[in-house]
Amino acid sequence: MNARIRSVVRGVGACLPERLVTNEELVTRVDTTDEWIVQRSGITQRYIAGDHETTSTLGTKAALRALDRAGLTPADIDLIIVGTSTPDYTFPATATQIQAALGIRHGVAFDLQAVCSGFVFAATTADKFLTSGSHKRALVIGAETFSRILNWEDRTTCVLFGDGAGAMVMEAVAGGERGMLASRLRSDGRHREKLYVDGGPSTTQTVGHLRMEGREVFKHAVGMVTDVIKACFEDADVTAQDIDWFVPHQANRRIIDASADKLGIAREKVVVTVDIHGNTSAASIPLALDVAVSDGRIKPGDLVMIEAMGGGFTWGAALIRW
């Protein structure tokens, strides 16, 4: 009997824009206060892309750093999936721009649109490709320039988001205990009005601006994400106590804390970077993974749960033996 193939994480990497924007700077531009931002979200700063920085340039740098960590080269990759809601162009896919920048001329590259859940959806999709035997190594990237779709006069949204990119190299490996153990994805399109962008090629022929009903999103977020996380626990036959690290989408500190408490995951096991990155949508989980791997918290063999919820609504979770 052949050994089971799993998608093993070989390395992670990240890239943040050059410009750091503190709450104090935003207060000079928007009718808000540092106290209000911190109380509502836990955010103290974020990074904003400059004119020379795009979703693909940030994603390319994150990918190169992940490849370096993995001890691999671009030639070793035959699958690139980019989770993003802010592509460089309506088409072609940002993934193909990253593929070209890396000098890769083989394999397949495509974008996946699930808003803030994009990285979880992309990692799960890559897992299906790798475990099927069709591909060997994947670059899974979450990259966003949300600053380009914000209304900078809407103080309830513009203070919450930032730009950045994170990448993860996954490899198909036969046998062993490491790799993605379980994943669950969900969507419910009835909730569009609660979190959406009011523009697009087919409707307004514009990019549009982000619109959000904050209280409604908060109300749904905790219940929805705990559902898919518990399903992953059941699929992998583990409990919340078995988790070494919980790496949630970094949308809001209050949502993160409430989700961990509801699941019974100790807060000291939760990786939190929303304070320094803001909400970077599909980039938030790989950015947080990079921080926790770089500082030595996440180590080989650790059991890591990632989860996210995004506009649509979309939501999902994945359990990884690092």
N, C-alpha and C positions, 0 to 999 in steps of 0.2 A: 504493500500500500504506500503510495506517495505521501511524503510529508506535506502538511498543509502550508500553503503560501500565505504569508502575512505581509502587510505594508509597514515596513520598519522605518522609523525616523532616523535619518543619517546626519542631519544638521539643520540649524535654523540661522537666519540672519535678518537684519533690519536696516532701514534707512529712514531718517527723519529729515525734513527740510532744514535749511540753514537757519531760518529765522524763528526765534523763540518769542512768543507773545504771552506776557504775563497778564493776570487779571488787572493789575494796576494800569497797564497800558490800555486795555480795553475800556476801562472806566473813563479814560479821557476821550474816547470815541463814541461810546454807547451809554445811554441813560441806565446805568446799573451800578452795583457796588461789589467789591470783593467779597463782602460778607454774604450777599445774596447768592452769588455764584457758588461759593464754597458750601453754603448751607443746602442748596438745592441739588448740587451735583457732586461735590467733593473735588472739583477741578480748580487748580491754582495756575496752570499754564497749559499752553498747547503750541504746536509748531504749524506755521503757515507757509505754503509753497510760494516761492518767488516766481517771477515771470519765466525764468529759465528752467524751472522745475515742473515736471508733469507726472502724471500717474505712471507712465511707462519708464521715465528716467529714475524715479524713486524705486519702482519695482525691479528694475534691472540691477541697481546697486544692492538692494536687499538680496536678490538672487545670487549675485556674485559672492556675497558674504556667507550665505548659506552653503554654497558649493565649496567655498574654502574651508568652512567648518567640517563639511562632510568628507573632505579630502578628494573631491571629484572635480571634473572640468565640465564645461558646457557640452562637450562631445558625448558625455556619459548620459545625458538627458534625452529621453524620447517622448516626453509628455509634459506640457506646460498648461496649467489651468490657473487663470487669474480671476479671483473674486473681486469685482469692482462695480460701483454704481456711477463712477465718474471717469469713463474712458477718455483717452486722448481724442478720439474721433467717434462719430456715430458708427462708422466702420472705416477701416478694418479693426478687428479685435485688438485690444491692447496687448494681449498675449502674443500676438504675431509680431508686434513692435519690439517686445522684450526678446522674443526668439531671434529676431534679426540682429538686435543689439548685442546679443550673446554670441552671434556667429553660428547659430544652429540652423542647419539646412535640412534636417531629417525630422521624423516624428510628427507630432501634431500639437497645435497650440490653439486654445480658444478661451473666451471669457465666459464667466458664469455670473448671472445677475440674481442675487438673493439679498441685496442690500447688506445690512449688518451681519446677517447670517452667512454671507458669501464665503468666508474662509472655511467654516464647518461644512457647508455644502460642497465646496471645491475639494477639501480633503477626503470627504466621503466618496465623491465621484472618482477621484484619483485611486482610492482604495479598490473600487470596483474594477477599474482598468488593470491595476497591478495584480490583483488576486486572480483575475481571469486568465492571466498569462499573456495577454496581448501586448503589454508594455513592461519595461524593466525598472526605469527610474523616472520619477516625476518631480517637477518643481511646482509646488502649490504656493500661490502668492496671493496675499490680500493687499491691495494698493488703492489709495484714495487721495483725491484732492477735493474734499468736501467744501473747502473755503470758496470754491468756484461756483457752488450752487446755493450759497447762503445769502439771505437778505440781511445785509449788515446794519439795517435799521430796525430789525426785529430782535429786540434784546432777549426774548425768550428762547431763541434758537441759536443765534450767532455766537454766543459765548460758550456753547456746549461742545462744539466740534473742532477737530484739528485734522491735519494732513499727515500722511506717512505711509510706509510700506513694510511688510514683513514677509518672509519666505521660509518654506520648509521643504527639504529634500526627503522624498519617500522612495524606498527601494523594495522591490518584491524579493522576499527571502523565504526559502523553504525550511520549515522546521523552526524550533526555538519558541520562546515565550514572548518575545518582544513584538511590538507592532500594534495596529489598530484592532482592538478586541470587539468593539461594538459601536454602532452608530444608529441614530434615529433622526429623520428629517420630517418636518411638517410644514404645511402652508394652509392659509385660510384667507382667500381673497376678499372676503366680506368687509375687512377692516381697513380698506384703502384710505378712507378719509382721515384716519387717525394719524397717519404718517406717510407722506408722499411728497413728490415734487410736482409743482403745478405747471409743467411744460414737457414737451417732447416733440420729436419729428412729426408724428402722425396726428397730433392734436393742435398744438400751438405753433409748431415750427420754431420753437425756441428751446433753450436749455431749461428755463424755469428756476424756481426757488423752492427750497425745502419748507414744508408746512408740517406742523406737529401739534397734536393735542396731548400735551405732556402728561396730564393726569390720567387720561385714558390709556396711554402707552404703559405707564407705571402699573396701572391696575391689572392689565393683561399679562405683563411681562413675567411676573413671579410665578403665577400659576401655570403658564404655558411652558416655560423652560423646565420647571421641576417635573413636569409630566414626561418629557423626553429623556431627562436625566435618569429618572427612576426606571424607565424602560431599558436604558443601557445597562443599569445595574443588574436588572433581572436577566438580560441577555448574556451578560458576562459572569453571572452568579457571584457578584460582589456586593458589598454594602457601602454606605457613605463613610463608614469608619475605616474601610480598606483604602480609601483614596489618600494618596500622598499630597497631590496638588490639584486644586480647583482653579482653572484658568477661564473665567467667564468673559464674555464680551464686555468691554469697558465703556458702558454707556453712562452709568450713574452709580455713585457709591452706595446710595440707599437701596437701589435694586440689587446690587451685588451682595450687600449684607443681608437683605431680606431673603434672597434666594438661598444663600448658604445656611442661614438659620432654619429655614423651612425644611431643608434637606438633611439637617443634622451634621453638616460639615463644619468642623472647627474653623473659626475665622483665621487662626494662624496658618491654616493650610490654603488660604485664598491668596492668589497673586493679584495685586491691585496696582494698576498703572494709570488709571483714569485721572489721577491728580496731576500727573506730569505730561500726559499725552492728550487729554480730552477724549471725546468720542471720535475715533478714527474709523468707524464703520467696519468694513471687512478687514481692515488692517489691524484692528485692535488686538485680536487674539495672538497673531504671530508676533506683533510688537511686544506683547506681554510675555510670550514664551521666550523670546530672545533675551529679555531682561532677566528672567528667572533662570535660564540656562547660563547666561554670562556671569551671574553673581553666585552660581554654584548651588542654588536651591534645587532645581530639577536635575537629577542625576540618572544615569542608565539604570533601568530596572524599576524606576518609580512609576506608580500608577497615576496617570494624569487625565483629568476630565476637562474637556473644552465644551463650551456651550454658547449659544447666541440667539438673539431674536432681532428681527429686522422688519422694515416696512413691508406691507403686503397683506397680512402678516406672514413672515416666514420664521421658523425657529428650528433648532436642531442641536444635537449633542453628539459627542464622540468620545470614546474611552480608549486611551492609548497607553500601552506598556512601553515606557521610554527606553 
